[in-house]
Amino acid sequence: MTGALIALLAAAAPPVPPAPVPLHTIRLGTSGRVSAECAAFTPDGKTLVVGGGAFMGPGQLLYWDVAAGRPAHTHSDHTLAVKCVAVSPDGKRVATGGGYGEVKVWDRDGRVVAHLDGHAEYTYSVAFSPDGRYLAHTGSHLVVRDTATFEPLPGLTGAVPTGPAVAFSPDSKSAVVTFPYGKLRLLSVPGGKQDVLHQTATPGLIHTRPQYAPDGKTLAVGTYVPAPPPRPYVYTTDLWEVSADGLGRKRCVFPGHHLGRAFTPDGKYLLLGEASLERKNRVLVRDVASGRPVAAWEVSGPGECVRCIAVSPNGKLAATCVDGHPARVWDLEKILPRAR
């Protein structure tokens, strides 16, 4: 093949997009493998709250000034690593959960305003209802609290053994929780009436980390099912149609072990963070309507897990938290120029 022909073919090939470079790298602590485990943007998008810490503690909480690209303040008031974080709809409160079942509520300046008992070895999920009236956290069972007093709601607290996650519907009238033996449950709030959203006969199937799309019409749920050796489980992320009456049809099934998940604010895309020990971990972007892949980028080396993804309220930024690594902030507009 002549040099001219090789040059012509090379010119005709589409250019390979460069690997994205994070806008910010956010480090928790100054020594050792201090992981960023979780992150959430405030409703105004001006602050990113990042939680994590070393394996044996203390837990770290950092408020990051997005515009300035530097920490606003940091705190070490959790005994062990912070595993989950949520920001109230008005941006005035931050809830965190971690080891020993600790649940704390903070003000915007980083002062602890409430120390709560998570009733668990670990608290893996905290969530404010979109109307700001309730705070839910899960461990060995579900606790839902009134945010005016932080007292538990008796109709819900302790009544439902759950897995590690809870998600409120966008209208704040219900919450989806994981349940043992392949069940998803829909709980009315505050009454506590229970309906089985989905129950499968698949032996050993577990649902994880439910998350509503912004319009409340789609629910993303992780699943894992025991598999024959050498694979311990088969993992997927399932997209369901959902309404006040329960689940509709299953719209898409995305294979892979995805711990981090986040919808874009317009609900068009779902970002999935890989948890693969076999290859470099990536964030995968899927079109919600069609299920097709839109983009992907690597955020860490092999052997790590993308624990959390958070998308800013304007949809321009994404934050990722990876085992043993700092948090990173990415420019979604550059990563998804055609999709946006």
N, C-alpha and C positions, 0 to 999 in steps of 0.2 A: 504494500500500500504506500503510495507516494506521500511525501510530507505535506503537499498541498491538500490532498484528500483528507488526511488526518486532521489538519487544521480546520477544514470545512466542517467535518463531523463534530469536532469539539465546539465550534462556534454555534452549531445548530442545537447542541444539547442544552437543556435548561440549566441555568446556574444552580449550584447547590447553595442553599441559604446558610450563612454563617451560624455557628452555634451561639445562642444568646448568652449575653454576659449579664449577671445580676446587677441591678441598679445599686443595691445595698446588701451588705453582709452584716448580720446582727449577731454578735457574740454574747453569750450568757456566761459570766464568770471569766476568769483570767488564766485558769490552769486546768489540765486534764480534759477528758472527753465530756464536756458539758453539753448535753443535747438540748436543742430546741424541740419541744414536744408538741406545741400547740400555738395557734395565733388567731387573732380576730381583729378586724378593723372597727374603729368607732363609726357610728352612722354618718358623721361628717367627713370621714375619710382622712382626717388630719393626723390620726394616731393609729399605730399598729401595736396591739398588746401581745407580747410574746411570753409564753411560759415554758418552763423546762427545769433543768438542773442536773447535777451529777446523780449517779445511781443511788448512792447512800445519802443524798441531800447535801446542803439544804436546797429546797425548791427556790427557783428564781422566777421573778416576774419583772418584765422590762416594758416600759412605755416608750415607744419609738416615735419621734417627730418625723412624719413622712416628708414634709416639705424641706426641713433642714437636713434630713439624712443623718440624724444623730439621736442618742438616747435622751429622753426628757428626764426620766428617773427610773431607778431600779430598786427591787425589794427582795428580801430573803426570809419571808415570814412563814414559809411552808417547811415542815419537817423533812419531807422527801420531795422528789421532783413533782412539779406541777404537770398534770396529765391532760387537763382540759381547761378551756377558758371561753367565756361568753360575755358579750357587752350588751347592756340593756338598750332598748330602743331609743331612749332619750340620751344615751351616751354618758349618763351620770354615774353608773354603777358597772363594775366588772365582777364577775363571779369566776372562781377558780376551784378546781378539785384536784386532789392528789392522794398520796399514800396515807395510811391510817384512816382513810375515809374523810380526811379534812376537806371541808368546804368553807371558803372564805368569800366575803363580799367586800369590795374595795370602792372608794370614791375616786373621782377623776385625778386626784392628787396622789393616789397610792396609799391612802390611809385605810386600814381595815375597819369596817363599820359593823361587821357581823362575823362571828366564828360559829360555824354550824357543824353538826354531827352528820356525816354522810352515811352512818350505819353500814359501813363496809370496810373491807381491807383496803380497797382502792376505790376512789371515785373517778370514773372514766368519762363521764358525760355530765355537762351542765348546760342548761338552756333557759333563756328568758322567753316568755310568751311575747309575741309581736305587739300586744297591747300593753306590755310592761307590768301586768298585774301579778304574774306568777313566775316563780323560779323553780325549775325541776332539776334534780340530780339523781343519778343511778349508781348503784353498786350491787349489793346483794338483793336490794329491792328498790322500788321507786319512792322518792319523796318529792312532793309538790308543795311549795310554800307560797304564802301570800307575801308579796314584796313590801307591803306597808309595815308588817310586823315580823316577817320571816317565820311566823308560826306555821307548822305543817297543816295541810288540809286533811281532816280526818277521813274523808271519803276516798282519798287516794293513797295516802302515805302507808307504806307497808303492806298494802293489799295485793300488790302484784309483784311477784318475783320477776326480775328482768335480767337481760344481758347488760352490756356496757353502754347502751345509748338510748336517748329519748329525743324526739323532735316534735315541736308544736306545729300545728297547721297555721297557715298565714292568717286565718281569721281568729286565731287564739281559742277556738271553741273545743278543740280536741288535741290529743297528743298521741303519737304513734310510739310504741315501745316494743323492743324485741322481747321474745318470750321463749322459754325452753321448748324443745321438741318440735321445731319447725313452725312455730306460730308467730304471727304479728298481731298485736292488739291495738285497737283504737279506743282510747279512754275519753269520755266527755269531761270537760273542765268547766266548772269545778265539781260537778256532781259525782264523777267517778264511774258512771255507767260504762260497762265493758262490752265491746263487740269484737269478735274474732275477725280481723281483716283477711287473714290468709292462714290456712293450715295445710301442710303438705304431709303426704304419707311417706315421703322419702326418708329412710332411716338415717338418723343422725344429722339431718340438715339443721344448720344454725343460721339465723338471720343476724346481721350486724349493721349498725350505724345507719338507721333510716334518715333520709333527708328530703324535705319537700322542695320542689321547684318554686320560684317566687310567686307564680300564679296559683299554687296549690292544686294543680291538676295532674302533676306528675310526682311520683315518689321514687327515689333511688334507694335501693337496699342492697347491702352486700350479703352474700351467702357463702357457706362452705360446707362441703359434704365429704365424709370419709371416702377415700379412694384406695384401690389395691396398691400394694407396695410396688415400686419404691416411693410413690407419691403419697404423702399423708392425706391430702385433701384436694378436691377440685373447687376452685374459687371462681365466683362470678360477681358482677354487679348487675342487678336487674332493674329495669325501668318499668314501673306500673302506672297505668291510669288510675287516678284516685279521685273520689268525691265524698260528699257527706254520707253517702250510702255505702261506702267501702271501696275495695279495690275493683277495678274493671279488668281490662285485658292487659297482659304483659306485652309491653311495646318492644323492648329490646333486651338482649342478654349480652353483656360484654365480658368475655372470658378474661381471667386474670385476678391476681390478689391485689386489691386496691384498698388501702387504709385511708388515704386522704381523698376527699370528694368535695367538690364545690360547683354549684351552678353559677353561671354569670348572671348579673342582675336582670338582664332582659330575658333570661330563661332559655336562650337559644343553644347554649353549650354547657356541657358537663365536663369538668376537669377531674381526672382520675390520677391519683398518685400511686405508682407501683410499689409493691413490697416484695421484691424479687431477690433471692440470694444467688441467682444464677447469672444475672447480667446487670449492666448498669441500670440504675433506676431512673425512671422518666416520669414526666407528667404527660398524660395522654389527653387529648381534647376530642370530644365526640359531639356531633350535631344531635341535639335531642330529638328533633322531628324525624330525621332519617336514620339515626344511629351511625352514620358514616364517620370515619376518622377525619379530623380537620387538621391537626397539628400534633407534634410531640417534641419534647426537648429533654435532654438529660440534666438532672439536678444534683447527682452524686455519683460516686464510684460504685463498683459492685459490692454486694453484701450488706447494703443498708436498706432502710425502709423509709419511704415518704409518708410520714405519720399524719401530716395535716396540710391542707391547702386552704387558703383564704383569699377571696377576691374582693377588691375594694368596691365601695358602693357605686362608683362611676364606671366600674368595669375596666379600668385602665391598668390596674396593677394586680399582681398575684403574689402571695407570700407562700413559701414552702418551708416545712420543718422536717428534718431528716435526722435519723438516729446518729448520734455522735458528731453532729455537725452544727454550725450556726444556722440560724434562719436566713433566708434570702428573699429579696424582693425583686420581682421581674416586671418588665414592661410588656404587658399583654398586647398593646397596640403594635409593637414591633414584631412580636411573635406571631400574631394573627392579623397581618395587614389586610389580607383578602377577606377573611371571615368577618371582620368588624365593619 
